[in-house]
Amino acid sequence: MQVGIALWGVAVLLGTAVAASLLQRSRPATALTYGICLVACLGILAAACHYLTLSAAPPQTLRLPFGLPWTGAHLRLDALSAFFLLVVNLGGAGASLFAIGRGGPATAPGRVLPFYPLFVASMNLVVLADDGFSFLLAWEFMSVSSWALVLVHHHDPNNRRAAYIYILMASFGTLALLLAFGWLAAGSGGYTFAEIRSGSGTLPAVVLILALIGAGSKAGLVPLHVWLPLAHPAAPSHVSALMSGVMTKVAIYGFIRIAFDLNGPPAWWWGVLLIVLAGITCVLGVLSALMQHDLKRLLAYHTVENIGIIFLGLGLALAFSSHGLPAPAALALTAALFHVLNHCLFKTLLFLGSGAVLAATGERDMEHLGGLIHRMPLTAFAFLTGCMAISALPPLNGFVSEWLTFQAILLSPELPSWALKLLVPAVGAMLALSAALAAACFVKAFGVTFLGRPRSLAAERATEADPISLAAMLALALFCLLAGVLPGLCIDLLAPVVLGLSGARMPPQSTLPWLSIVPVAESRSSYNGLLVFLFIVAGSLIAVDVIHRFASRAVRRGPAWDCGFPLASPSAQYTADSFAQPIRRVFGSVAFLARERVDMPLPGDRRRARLSVTLRDPLWEVIYVPLAAGIAVAAERFNHLQFLTIRQYLSLVFIALIGLLLVVSIWT
Amino acid sequence: MDLIVAPLLQGVQMFAVLALAPLLLGYTRKVKARALRRAGPPMLQPYRDLLRLMRKEVVLAHNASWLFRTAPYMIFAATWVAAALVPTFATALPFSWVGDLIAIIALLGSARFFLALAGMDIGTSFGGIGSSREMLFASLAEPAMIMIVFTVALVAGSTQLSSLAAFMQDNVDLRVSLGLAAAALVIVAIAENARIPVDNPATHLELTMVHEAMVLEYSGRHLAMLELAAAVKLLLYVSLIACIFVPWGLAAPGSGPTAYATGAMLYLGKLLAGGFLLVLFETSIAKMRVFRVPQFLGAALMLGLLATLLLFVSRSF
């Protein structure tokens, strides 16, 4: 019974959390804690994989005698939760393995060790929960434990601000989800998911919007993403990896569970809403990432972009389902879920890579790095693999899920709705734009961090990461490659999930010759990652061999050429900001109201010339600043309610009671 | 019979693109020189250049990394695989289903990714300038290309180039959307191949250079690989335009040797015509400032988007 194994894994994690808060903060205790987390994650991972590979396994349920007295805590393992268990624990295992090595928290382990297992356990519980109460409880544990992890380096005021904004947004999101479950329960009379499914929902539109706010704020959907680029980089690197690679996926799970499973048949405009938000999220996420020079913040903004890609797939799936087209819906949903897996793999890898760089140099700012490929060759290799995967380049995995999304977009002329007909191609263009900009951004991230000459002493003296951390990164890189060259197997693994949610599945892929993938029909489109990979490898090996054998293999080292004017100072290199300058000029003046000001002293004046760039975040200024001001004003107004006499309080309570009774009597 | 002939034809295509690419380059240079009333180098000069470069030793900068040394081969291989997937003289060759048009574009994207990284590896300012601008151009050219793919895929119901070409052969009709897509594809092809007015392939030591700035530090066999990859890419784009918009003469699978011979002859003719038109365009226009290029490419993106929207509105446009 796999759900039992998963529950034991969660229990072990919770036990570790308690034990870690009592244990001494010694080095072996740290390694032991992460080791137990690793084993627990691998155990749950094995159980989830086993469940997914069983063909048409029935859902497994479990009822624990705590929680709400009349409900208890219900747990359930079906194909959807098994897939997300796989994602959670794959990322969890990678991050735990990395943390056993030197990449673990160097400072204040006592602030990390108790919360880390709790964080992993609560993410597993969210995925397993089968009633509204346990879901929300686990969700809150997930928020609070990750908030505590964001606050590990609490001496930095920026981190405190990040944690404050995070906990505000998280509470707001949970509030929305609480209302969503309340609404669902009101329609069916119970909080368990089984009762909700069987009941008839009232006003499913309200539930969808509440779920979108609740899950979207956790996942980082624009305009609810503002906390994400602040909070994710502030945590220790292996926790950042979990928050970006895994926690956002748990949020996606929450949305899928409510929108596809609990909330009944979709309306046509749900897809429209999701597709619009997804398109904006993609482009704004990647453009913001391009403007960053903090490596971890850049990666966090890319999470926003990838969440947009996933939501685009989900929106297309809802649009197709609502018009009674199950086969294209299955394709779009497969694309979204495959991207969930892919993003978990490469984003965890990239954050771990940035963690290795941070551990080796103490720097997150790319402008102080450079040339690390010489001193950290294996880290550079793993990071490069992640960069290629996230930039959607074949033969790696990111390309496959984007390719599937494009194929789903190409099926959308079948949709009868005019709004979708006009919207989908425009959003397709936005997806293509964000993929191309992502490639630019990762040329910048890898090029400035790992290539060129070192820009600081720390970068010059960096040393390679330790073998355990490297093993974690290289294993994730290998998974990125495997998912890219064997996409058919992943798609077939997803088939029971998709079948359960959309009522159809993509045609079986793993039986096709040469392991190609053919989403619709072979005359329409096909892709074979394995052969592309083999052809590239063979092509380059043939070229190397022929040239070395018949032409020349002589190499001489010399100074750089640079058209005859090489400058000795490393500051003459292109920096992260100068790399992004052309893109900032083309896109930034609209998206960020970017202004460049050149202060050029007159001849004879010995001041330094200055170029200053100001970027503004219009979303922050339009939505959040007025909102915060409004709340402050309202709080000021209501403040005098705290200084009333007891008589006034009693009359206030009395009036409120009468008012509510009136409402109830008029309502019924 | 088919078991031997089909892979053989695939092999012929793979090596034909490799063998013809420098010739196309030499031909365009010759025509361009003649258009400017110069004698110009002989048409076979690119082959000689490549052989000479291959035989020379490589001079590497002191701080060149493994990425700098492996990138030329990867760029070459990715471009070669992409070019081998575009139908040249025949459709539905045995490996034509390995990747569709989107995969071909993405393979070229992989090649560009490595080229841009290689430009940043030595840490010189020219390399950075080239990489940064190349990625800016790519960030506009790639979505335009995807829009073109959408347009032709919506017309033909396939992103598979062989099916696409077969459909275009059988259904000859003038469509507004295809016209817009063709114009957009020409703009993208010019930008992707670093031709005038976007970039000047003949330039060196010029502040506006893009492609040449990235490969500035390369020498010897590495440079030969990059030059060959650039030549293959030019051939790829000419073949791509020919295969989508003038697909006549492409041999169908299982047809006789005469069909293949005709296909090959027509393909050569298409290459000559394509190269001639390219030169005609190049000699009649001046090079643009770097920040005019986004407008040029934005026009391609808008044309592609317009074509796709028209098709979403009605499939008969």
Interface residues (C-beta under 8 A of the other chain):
Chain A: G370 G371 I373 H374 P377 A380 L384 M388 S391 A392 L393 P394 F399 W403 F406 Q407 I409 L410 S412 P413 K421 L422 V424 P425 A426 G428 A429 A432 L433 A435 A436 L437 A439 A440 F442 V443 K444 F446 G447 V448 L451 G452 R453 S516 E522 S523 R524 S525 S526 Y527 N528 L531 V532 F535 I536 V537 A538 G539 S540 A543 V544 I547 A551 S552 A554 V555 R556 R557 G558 P559 A560 W561 D562 C563 P566 L567 P570 A572 Q573 Y574 S578 F579 A580 Q581 P582 I583 R585 V586
Chain B: L51 M54 R55 K56 E57 V58 V59 L60 A61 H62 N63 S65 W66 L67 T70 Y73 M74 F76 A77 A78 W80 V81 A84 F95 W97 V98 G99 D100 I102 A103 A106 L107 G109 S110 R112 F113 A116 L117 M120 D121 I122 G123 T124 S125 F126 G127 G128 I129 S131 S132 R133 M135 L136 A138 S139 L140 A141 E142 P143 M145 I146 M147 F150 A153 L154 G157 S158 T159 Q160 S163 L205 L216 E217 G220 R221 A224 M225 V290 F291 P294 L301 G304 L305 T308 L309 L311 F312 V313 R315
